[in-house]
Amino acid sequence: MHQIKRASSSVAIAACLLLAAAGSVRQANSQAAGPQLDYQTFKEKVEPVFLKKREGHTRCVVCHTVNNAPFHLVPLSPGAATWNEEQSRQNFQLVQKVAVPGYEDSRILKHPLAEEAGGDPHHGGAQQFGSQNDPDWQTLKAWVMGAK
Ligand code: HEC
């Protein structure tokens, strides 16, 4: 009787260990995945930031479809006010050169932001966001940090 009881409790312990191991593997996996850049958010919220005219500034789309900066966007089709699905998918790939998921210092966040607000000292396209409170800058940041 004593023997049997011992055996079954060690089975129970083994089962617990297995479950715990499985749990920590799952957790490790989701941690490794970390924040992800969301395509729908990019298309619906981020692309409009690139298209918007800011007082005293040229629109991002005007320069970044033609210059050789590391940040490149697909040119708009003639007469189009925005990108189509295929172009947006391409933009989503291209922008990943300057947007590192979960990384607040991503180029896309630092470069067009005013230096006194924590941005870079010089951008050929000027300091388009005067403060981190700018709603468009916040849209960019939320997306980089993985918002859906
Ligand atoms: C008047 C043209 C112009 C406009 C408008 C413009 N940019 Fe730029 N941008 C440049 C040039 C030129 C460079 C490359 C030289 C430099 O780093 O300034 C650049 C570089 C960049 C880079 C790459 C930085 C790096 O070194 O990795 C990012 C990111 C960027 N711009 C974001 C933006 C965003 C976002 C907007 C709109 C809010 C914007 N730019 C508007 C001209 C422009």
Boltz pocket constraint, residues with backbone or C-beta under 6 A from the ligand:
constraints:
  - pocket:
      binder: B
      contacts: [[A, 49], [A, 50], [A, 57], [A, 58], [A, 59], [A, 60], [A, 61], [A, 62], [A, 63], [A, 64], [A, 67], [A, 69], [A, 70], [A, 71], [A, 98], [A, 107], [A, 108], [A, 109], [A, 111], [A, 112], [A, 122], [A, 123], [A, 124], [A, 125], [A, 126], [A, 128]]
      max_distance: 6.0
